[in-house]
Amino acid sequence: MANPLYTQNRMNLMKPAEMPTQLLDWYDQHRRVLPWRALPGEEADPYRVWLSEIMLQQTTVATVKNRFETFMRRWPTVSDLAAASLDDVLTEWAGLGYYARARNLHKCAIAISNELGGRFPNSTEALKDLPGIGDYTSAAITAIAFDQRATVVDGNVERVIARLHRIQEPLPRSKKNIKKFAAAMTPARRAGDYAQAVMDLGATICTPRKPMCGNCPWSNACEARSVGDQELYPVKAPKKKRPTRRASIYWIERQADEGAEVWMRRRPEKGLLGGMMEFPSSEWLEATPEGPSGDGWQPLNGQIIHVFTHFRLELDVFQRTDGVTAGLDGKWVAVRRLGDIALPTLMKKVSDLVLQDRQSR
């Protein structure tokens, strides 16, 4: 088994001091054009860098592109974003998931606007004092926005480094070693371009399946390629089985002067879907729910299935149209305005099922 760390022979072959230059030469010819990325010769905008990095967490570039441009049109500066209401930010965020990111985005914008005069700090430690900015995001902003040496390690970088050094230890335990290797290779010159270059290499060449090693500027230095087992890296620990939780969810409707209204409530600020609007439901438990008690409830055909990071959720939908809320906390919301509020994807699935059921009658 190959040593997961450098071997002396491979170190000599790699010539680490030359590798950043090789990668930057490749990047100058093949860099991706992205709406948040400064063009060659342009100065990076810390606001655009920060916003894109928050949006890209656990979300694909393809999904973020259009959403980023919408955000920028609506809130072109960090002060504009700080002045927005949280509900507007959450509504614009809908569909990107992980809504804690949007809440922290808004808090961070307020902190930068009110406490820092609208200017982003240019050090990783100062950035990490801001809401929603951790090790990765602070390093990315420091390198990309301020061109200062910082080690940026996302999923693409992990894959590149794990293959380059053929690291046998599985993720997430290998993260520490991967970051050490990445730090050793990070240059002081063109730090921002280098960070983006490694990410581009992983996204376009060193892909999870069928990597295009013949086009890689580091192919001759790659231990995994020398053995021919590139796709085995990074090694990942076996996934734990995702448990299933179940619940009953309630669509309670009434007729008002301006049309139909549905009863909704806001989830607690902390926790899953924090601060988002939802239709009331029973607790999300692994046991099968019994459904609502009392007269007037009508079960809908079909079941809502939604997969979160750590569990799968199955919802049985029950509706009533007499406006009886049975003491549930919440407020009435016009059905025609559901598209105007911050509605998470799970709740959109519920409203879609109700509307489809009516159309099928």
Phi, psi and omega in degrees: 000135181290145176295132180291347177262179176302140163261156185297320181297316181292325180299318179296322180292322185292324186050068188309326183297334182272342189294318177301320180296317178301317182291319180294324175298318177296316182297322180299335180263332191236011182302144175285145173264116184232146188297338180263356186264132177293142176285162179307131180090346178272153176271133182292144178264115182304326179297314180294320179297311180299310182301315181295320181293322177294318181292328185280350180296116178060028178221146185280156177301318181300320180290321188284330187311301183292322182293324178298315182293326176295315177302315184293324177294322183280320182227082188289345177228165179295328178291324176297317179294321179297326182281348180287158174280151178299321179299320179295319179295316180296321179296317179293333182281341188311131181099343178274344176074175179048066191292345174301330178298319181292320179295316179291327176302313181293315178300318181295318178299319180296316180297316181293319182289315187274326187256337185241014177066025178080010181249135178282140172297154183249022176231150182298320183293317179293323179296322182291348175282348183270151181301134173078005181249114180251201185300311184295309185295321179297319178294318181297316180294316181301315182286307190283317184278327186242002176054038176253149184296120176205146184267115183255119183231103171251191181299323178295317180294319177304317182294315180300311184292319180298322179284320182303320183252005178048058185283120185278332183294132183285154168290148004271359184296333183278357183304320182296314179294320179300317181294325177298314179297315181298320180295321181296333183265346185288123183274163173279330181276133179053049184299320180293315178297320180296315179301316180289330180294316179295320178295318177296321179301315179292325184284330188245335183243304183272061186281161181303320180241140177051057178299143183268071187298331180295341180258005187270129179292345180252014187300321182288344181260358189273118180294320181296321179294324181296332179267333180091021181239041185304319187289353177279351186241145000287145176290135181240140177295149179305138180288139174285146179296130181282119181289161178250129173248155185224153178198165169256138179236146194240125173256107182249121189236153172214162176263130178238178184302326184257019177116189184291143175233149180236146183277127182224163177219163179260133178289157177303150183300321181266146178105186184300132182055035185304132177078000182271156176279144180213161168278141182298152182209169170285174177296150178272099185234163179285338177286152178288127181288153180274344184092168184288150178263158179097167180278164173098351181271139177237120178285144177265145173290141181098162183224142176274126175239126181222134184253117172267176182300318189251354178199161176258136182245131176244125182241130168265130186258131176236142181229157170212151187239018181260004176075011180278114184266354174053038175077010180285139176292149176149198179207162179276137179231133179298129181301323181292346181258007182300329179287350183262356183246167181285092183250116179295160183305321180303315182287330174297323177298322180294310181297323178297320181294319179297314182292323177295321179299321181289322181292333182279350181279000000 
